[in-house]
Every structure is written in structure tokens, then in C-alpha cells.
Amino acid sequence: MTDTLVAMHALSTTELTEWLLQSSIPTIRFKTRTDLLDQAEMTTADDRAAIMREGPVPALLAQQLANGTWARETGYYSPKYTSTHWTLLLLAELAIDGQ
């Protein structure tokens, strides 16, 4: 990990952006285009569909319980970081398609 971080510090902004765009995680590619490059118009329905098919989003959705919540909880906020509140927050940050 340290070697990777050291190597990343040697990258130019262009090289780092290209590295992000080549990520196997669709959300990273999508967020690079929309948030870093301000190219929201360049994203497609296929980009959004890939977020729902690959990477952390389907893994998180697979953990949802039959009652629509995550974790065995007494409320939507607890337990911290694994409850419904935190999972929905993370899904939003991962650019989940709400459709």
C-alpha cells in the first residue's frame, strides 16, 4: 500500500485522472467524470447501470433484509456505520440510481 501511495504522488494530475477513469469500480469512474472533471453530460445510462451491477453497490444491496432495513437494529441510526441510515448514506455517496 505504501508503495502505491508513493507512486501516486509522482503522478501528474492528468495521469492521476486517467488512473481514476480506468478503475474497475464504476462509481469511481462516474464520480471522476462528474465531480472532478465537471463532465456530467458525458455520463451515460450505461455508466449508471454499471454502478448498480458492479462494485460495492450490489454488495450493499445484497445485505438488505426482507423488511427493507440493514443490520439487526433497534432504530434506523444504530448500530453506527452498519444501520439503515449509514447504508443509505453510503449508497447515495456511491451514486446509486434511485430509479
C-alpha positions in Angstrom: 0.0 0.0 0.0 2.8 2.4 0.9 4.5 1.8 -2.5 1.2 2.6 -4.2 0.8 5.8 -2.3 4.4 6.9 -3.1 3.9 6.1 -6.8 0.6 8.1 -6.8 2.5 11.2 -5.5 4.7 11.0 -8.6 1.7 11.1 -11.0 0.7 14.3 -12.7 -2.9 15.5 -12.4 -3.6 14.1 -15.9 -2.1 10.7 -15.0 -4.0 10.5 -11.8 -7.2 11.4 -13.5 -6.6 8.7 -16.2 -5.9 6.2 -13.4 -9.2 7.0 -11.8 -11.0 6.7 -15.1 -9.5 3.2 -15.6 -10.8 2.0 -12.2 -12.7 -1.3 -12.1 -15.2 0.4 -9.8 -17.9 2.2 -11.8 -18.7 4.7 -9.1 -15.0 5.9 -9.2 -15.2 6.4 -12.9 -18.6 8.2 -12.6 -17.6 10.5 -9.8 -14.3 11.3 -11.6 -16.3 12.5 -14.6 -19.0 14.3 -12.7 -17.2 15.7 -9.7 -13.6 16.2 -10.7 -13.9 16.8 -14.5 -17.3 18.5 -14.4 -18.4 16.3 -17.4 -21.8 15.2 -16.2 -23.1 15.5 -19.7 -20.5 12.8 -20.8 -22.0 10.2 -18.5 -24.5 7.7 -19.9 -27.3 5.4 -18.8 -24.7 2.6 -19.2 -22.5 4.3 -16.6 -25.4 4.4 -14.1 -26.3 0.8 -14.9 -22.7 -0.3 -14.2 -22.9 1.3 -10.8 -25.9 -0.9 -10.0 -24.3 -4.1 -11.4 -20.7 -4.0 -10.3 -18.6 -2.9 -7.3 -19.8 -2.0 -3.8 -23.4 -1.0 -4.6 -24.8 -4.5 -5.4 -22.8 -5.9 -2.4 -24.5 -3.4 -0.1 -27.9 -4.0 -1.6 -27.5 -7.8 -1.2 -27.2 -7.2 2.6 -30.6 -5.6 2.8 -33.0 -7.6 5.0 -36.5 -8.7 3.9 -38.1 -5.8 5.9 -36.1 -3.3 3.9 -33.5 -2.4 6.6 -29.9 -3.2 7.1 -28.5 -4.9 10.3 -30.5 -6.0 13.3 -31.4 -2.7 14.6 -33.5 -1.0 17.2 -33.6 2.2 15.2 -32.6 3.3 11.7 -29.4 5.1 13.1 -28.0 2.3 15.2 -25.7 0.4 15.1 -23.4 3.1 13.9 -21.9 2.5 10.4 -23.9 -0.6 9.6 -27.5 0.5 10.2 -30.0 1.6 7.6 -29.2 5.3 8.0 -25.5 4.8 7.3 -26.0 2.3 4.5 -28.4 4.6 2.7 -25.9 7.5 3.2 -23.1 5.4 1.7 -25.3 4.3 -1.3 -26.1 7.9 -2.0 -22.4 8.8 -2.0 -21.8 5.8 -4.3 -24.2 7.5 -6.8 -26.8 4.8 -6.7 -29.6 5.1 -9.3 -32.8 5.8 -7.3 -35.0 4.6 -10.1 
